[in-house]
Amino acid sequence: MRVPGELPCPNCGSPRLRSFCPDCGQAAPAPTDYSLRAYAGELVGQITNADGKLARTLWALVARPGVLTAEHLHGRRARYLRPLQLFLLANVLLFVAAPQVPLFSYSLEKYLRYAPPSPTLAAALVRQATTRGHTHAAGAGGAAFEAYERRFDTRVEAQRKSLVILLAPGLALALRILFARRRGLHGVPARYGEHLVFALHSLAFVWLLLAGLGVLSRALGGIVIAPGAGRATVVAGLLTLAAAALWNVLRAVRRVYALSWPRTVAATAAVGTMFIGLLVAYRALLFFTTYYTL
């Protein structure tokens, strides 16, 4: 029975609320819950508490390739962030830390110069959409084109952050097709949903790497790099980072799909080719969804 003067748990209604509810585990509300200090403490706690899911997950993702997927498929999931949760977190960090990363930097100007879709098709569609049929800012009708370009670039910026999520299920389908003959092997992904786990973890790693490169490029943008040795050092560092990333992906593929090293290299090359194809399809889809929703 509830002690007079005590409030029931606001989450489950239990009358036995103390510092924490013994029935649902929620902390008792406090007057300082919405203070900046409380928010800061919660952030630090999420990163450094005994649970340590975020730090443990990021460490496994970077230093132990393939372990996150293997642990998840074997049912050992409580110690790490869920695959979709990790992917969404990496997605947010990517567009915050590297908003103009070349891999996902799109604009009407680029669509009118590069494929896909073909620049000719893009120009024809834009010509229909502008009041005077122009696809460039020069001459009569230039103001109409500039207004359309601003609206297009604003919309494509918003859509690219949401549509990029489609790359994960697309990559999972490619993995399902590529490794169809390895079904039935113990611990190796067989169903589409199991391949999706690996796709989410792999893309999360790539997104975090791109976010780190975005931060690095911003930092170097404010530093005058001397020609010669200084520039060579930067290039060498970037090449080393790219090699480390490739080594991470190779180890992840080998661990998760139980392949020999020659097959690992071949499978990784195939996955990379498929991913490039997905990026091409993503670029085209982004153009058409932006064009037809303006």
C-alpha positions as CSV (number, residue, x, y, z in Angstrom):
1,M,0.0,0.0,0.0
2,R,1.2,3.5,-0.8
3,V,2.5,5.6,2.1
4,P,0.4,8.8,2.6
5,G,2.1,11.7,0.8
6,E,3.9,9.5,-1.7
7,L,3.2,9.9,-5.4
8,P,2.7,6.8,-7.6
9,C,5.1,6.0,-10.4
10,P,4.1,8.2,-13.3
11,N,5.2,5.5,-15.8
12,C,3.4,2.4,-14.5
13,G,1.3,3.6,-11.6
14,S,3.1,1.5,-9.0
15,P,2.5,2.8,-5.4
16,R,6.0,1.7,-4.2
17,L,8.0,4.5,-5.9
18,R,11.3,5.3,-4.2
19,S,14.4,6.7,-5.9
20,F,13.6,4.1,-8.6
21,C,10.4,2.2,-9.3
22,P,10.8,-1.4,-8.3
23,D,8.3,-2.5,-11.0
24,C,9.4,-0.7,-14.2
25,G,12.8,0.6,-13.1
26,Q,12.1,4.3,-14.0
27,A,13.8,6.9,-11.9
28,A,11.6,9.0,-9.7
29,P,10.9,12.5,-11.2
30,A,13.0,15.3,-9.6
31,P,12.8,19.1,-9.8
32,T,16.2,19.2,-11.4
33,D,15.4,16.8,-14.3
34,Y,15.3,19.6,-16.9
35,S,18.4,21.5,-15.8
36,L,21.4,21.9,-18.0
37,R,23.4,20.0,-15.4
38,A,21.1,17.1,-15.5
39,Y,21.3,16.9,-19.3
40,A,25.1,17.1,-19.2
41,G,25.2,14.4,-16.5
42,E,23.0,12.2,-18.6
43,L,25.2,12.6,-21.7
44,V,28.4,11.8,-19.7
45,G,26.6,8.9,-18.1
46,Q,25.5,7.3,-21.4
47,I,29.1,7.4,-22.6
48,T,31.0,6.4,-19.4
49,N,28.6,4.4,-17.2
50,A,29.1,0.8,-16.3
51,D,26.8,-0.2,-19.2
52,G,29.1,1.6,-21.6
53,K,27.1,0.5,-24.7
54,L,28.2,3.4,-26.9
55,A,31.9,3.3,-26.1
56,R,31.9,-0.5,-26.3
57,T,30.0,-0.5,-29.6
58,L,32.3,2.0,-31.3
59,W,35.4,0.2,-30.1
60,A,34.1,-3.1,-31.5
61,L,33.1,-1.4,-34.7
62,V,36.5,0.1,-35.3
63,A,39.0,-2.2,-33.6
64,R,37.2,-5.6,-33.9
65,P,35.7,-5.8,-37.4
66,G,32.8,-8.2,-37.8
67,V,32.4,-8.8,-34.1
68,L,29.3,-6.7,-33.7
69,T,27.5,-8.6,-36.4
70,A,28.7,-12.0,-35.1
71,E,27.7,-11.2,-31.6
72,H,24.2,-10.0,-32.7
73,L,23.6,-13.1,-34.8
74,H,24.6,-15.4,-31.9
75,G,22.1,-13.6,-29.6
76,R,24.6,-11.6,-27.5
77,R,23.0,-8.2,-28.0
78,A,22.6,-6.6,-24.6
79,R,26.1,-5.2,-24.4
80,Y,25.9,-3.2,-27.7
81,L,23.8,-0.6,-29.4
82,R,21.2,-2.1,-31.8
83,P,22.3,-2.2,-35.4
84,L,19.7,0.3,-36.6
85,Q,20.4,2.6,-33.6
86,L,24.1,2.6,-34.4
87,F,23.4,3.3,-38.1
88,L,21.1,6.2,-37.4
89,L,23.6,7.7,-34.9
90,A,26.4,7.4,-37.5
91,N,24.0,9.0,-40.1
92,V,23.4,12.0,-37.9
93,L,27.1,12.4,-37.2
94,L,27.9,12.2,-40.9
95,F,25.7,15.0,-41.9
96,V,26.6,17.2,-38.9
97,A,30.4,16.7,-39.1
98,A,30.6,16.5,-42.9
99,P,27.6,18.2,-44.5
100,Q,29.3,18.6,-47.8
101,V,31.1,15.2,-48.1
102,P,31.6,14.6,-51.8
103,L,29.9,11.2,-51.7
104,F,26.6,12.8,-50.8
105,S,27.0,16.4,-52.1
106,Y,24.3,17.0,-54.7
107,S,23.0,20.2,-56.4
108,L,21.1,21.1,-59.5
109,E,24.4,22.4,-61.1
110,K,26.0,18.9,-60.6
111,Y,22.9,17.1,-62.0
112,L,23.1,19.3,-65.1
113,R,26.8,18.4,-65.6
114,Y,27.1,14.7,-64.5
115,A,25.1,11.5,-64.7
116,P,23.0,9.9,-63.5
117,P,20.4,10.7,-64.7
118,S,21.9,11.9,-68.0
119,P,22.6,15.7,-68.1
120,T,20.4,15.8,-71.3
121,L,17.4,14.4,-69.5
122,A,18.0,16.5,-66.4
123,A,18.2,19.7,-68.6
124,A,15.0,18.7,-70.5
125,L,13.1,18.3,-67.2
126,V,14.4,21.5,-65.7
127,R,13.6,23.3,-68.9
128,Q,9.9,22.2,-68.5
129,A,9.9,23.3,-64.9
130,T,11.2,26.9,-65.4
131,T,8.9,29.6,-66.6
132,R,11.0,30.6,-69.6
133,G,12.5,27.2,-70.4
134,H,16.0,27.9,-69.2
135,T,18.6,25.6,-67.7
136,H,21.2,28.2,-66.8
137,A,21.3,31.6,-65.2
138,A,22.6,33.7,-68.1
139,G,20.3,35.7,-70.4
140,A,16.5,36.2,-70.3
141,G,14.8,33.9,-67.9
142,G,18.0,33.7,-65.7
143,A,16.2,34.9,-62.6
144,A,13.5,32.2,-63.0
145,F,16.2,29.5,-63.3
146,E,18.0,30.9,-60.2
147,A,14.8,30.8,-58.2
148,Y,14.2,27.2,-59.3
149,E,17.8,26.2,-58.6
150,R,17.5,27.6,-55.0
151,R,14.3,25.6,-54.4
152,F,15.8,22.4,-55.9
153,D,19.0,22.6,-53.9
154,T,17.0,23.2,-50.6
155,R,14.8,20.2,-51.3
156,V,17.6,17.9,-52.4
157,E,19.5,18.8,-49.2
158,A,16.6,17.7,-47.1
159,Q,15.8,14.6,-49.1
160,R,19.3,13.2,-49.2
161,K,19.5,12.9,-45.5
162,S,16.4,10.7,-45.4
163,L,16.8,8.7,-48.6
164,V,20.4,7.7,-47.7
165,I,18.8,5.2,-45.2
166,L,17.7,3.2,-48.3
167,L,21.3,2.3,-49.0
168,A,21.2,-0.2,-46.0
169,P,18.3,-2.4,-47.3
170,G,19.8,-2.1,-50.8
171,L,23.2,-3.4,-49.7
172,A,21.6,-6.2,-47.7
173,L,19.8,-7.4,-50.8
174,A,23.1,-7.3,-52.7
175,L,24.7,-9.4,-49.9
176,R,21.8,-11.8,-49.9
177,I,22.3,-12.4,-53.7
178,L,26.1,-12.6,-53.5
179,F,26.2,-15.1,-50.6
180,A,23.2,-17.1,-51.6
181,R,25.3,-20.3,-51.8
182,R,26.6,-20.0,-48.2
183,R,23.2,-20.5,-46.7
184,G,23.1,-23.2,-44.0
185,L,26.6,-22.7,-42.7
186,H,26.6,-22.3,-38.9
187,G,26.7,-18.7,-37.8
188,V,26.8,-17.3,-41.4
189,P,24.0,-14.9,-42.4
190,A,21.4,-16.7,-44.4
191,R,18.1,-14.7,-44.2
192,Y,17.7,-11.2,-45.6
193,G,17.4,-9.7,-42.1
194,E,20.7,-11.2,-41.0
195,H,22.5,-9.7,-44.0
196,L,20.8,-6.4,-43.1
197,V,22.6,-6.5,-39.7
198,F,25.9,-6.7,-41.5
199,A,24.9,-3.9,-43.9
200,L,23.9,-1.6,-41.1
201,H,27.2,-2.2,-39.2
202,S,29.3,-1.8,-42.4
203,L,27.6,1.4,-43.4
204,A,27.9,2.8,-39.9
205,F,31.6,2.3,-40.1
206,V,31.9,4.0,-43.5
207,W,29.7,6.9,-42.3
208,L,31.8,7.4,-39.2
209,L,35.0,7.3,-41.3
210,L,33.5,9.9,-43.7
211,A,32.5,12.1,-40.7
212,G,36.1,11.9,-39.3
213,L,37.4,12.9,-42.7
214,G,35.0,15.8,-42.8
215,V,36.2,17.0,-39.4
216,L,39.8,16.6,-40.6
217,S,39.3,18.5,-43.8
218,R,37.7,21.4,-41.9
219,A,40.7,21.5,-39.5
220,L,43.2,21.4,-42.4
221,G,41.2,24.1,-44.2
222,G,42.3,26.5,-41.5
223,I,45.9,25.5,-41.6
224,V,48.4,26.6,-44.2
225,I,50.2,23.5,-45.3
226,A,53.7,24.1,-46.6
227,P,54.5,22.6,-50.0
228,G,56.8,19.6,-50.0
229,A,57.1,17.6,-46.9
230,G,54.1,19.0,-45.2
231,R,51.7,18.2,-48.0
232,A,53.3,14.8,-48.6
233,T,52.7,14.0,-44.9
234,V,49.0,14.8,-45.2
235,V,48.7,12.7,-48.4
236,A,50.5,9.8,-46.7
237,G,48.3,10.0,-43.7
238,L,45.1,9.9,-45.9
239,L,46.4,6.9,-47.8
240,T,47.2,5.1,-44.5
241,L,43.7,5.8,-43.3
242,A,42.2,4.5,-46.5
243,A,44.3,1.3,-46.2
244,A,43.3,0.8,-42.6
245,A,39.6,1.2,-43.6
246,L,40.0,-1.4,-46.4
247,W,41.7,-3.7,-44.0
248,N,38.8,-3.3,-41.5
249,V,36.2,-4.1,-44.2
250,L,38.2,-7.2,-45.3
251,R,38.4,-8.6,-41.8
252,A,34.7,-7.9,-41.2
253,V,33.7,-9.8,-44.4
254,R,36.0,-12.7,-43.6
255,R,34.8,-13.0,-40.0
256,V,31.1,-12.8,-40.7
257,Y,30.9,-14.9,-43.8
258,A,33.6,-17.4,-42.8
259,L,35.7,-17.1,-46.0
260,S,39.3,-17.8,-47.0
261,W,41.4,-14.8,-47.7
262,P,41.3,-15.1,-51.5
263,R,37.5,-15.4,-51.4
264,T,37.4,-12.5,-48.9
265,V,39.2,-10.2,-51.3
266,A,37.0,-11.3,-54.2
267,A,33.8,-10.9,-52.2
268,T,34.8,-7.5,-50.8
269,A,35.6,-6.3,-54.4
270,A,32.1,-7.5,-55.5
271,V,30.4,-5.8,-52.5
272,G,32.3,-2.6,-53.3
273,T,31.1,-2.7,-56.9
274,M,27.5,-3.3,-55.8
275,F,27.8,-0.4,-53.4
276,I,28.9,1.9,-56.2
277,G,25.9,0.7,-58.2
278,L,23.7,1.5,-55.2
279,L,25.2,5.0,-55.0
280,V,24.4,5.6,-58.7
281,A,20.8,4.5,-58.2
282,Y,20.6,6.6,-55.1
283,R,21.7,9.7,-57.0
284,A,19.1,9.1,-59.7
285,L,16.3,8.4,-57.2
286,L,17.2,11.6,-55.3
287,F,17.0,13.7,-58.5
288,F,13.5,12.4,-59.5
289,T,12.1,12.5,-55.9
290,T,13.3,16.1,-55.6
291,Y,12.1,17.1,-59.1
292,Y,8.6,15.7,-58.8
293,T,8.0,17.0,-55.2
294,L,8.9,20.6,-55.9
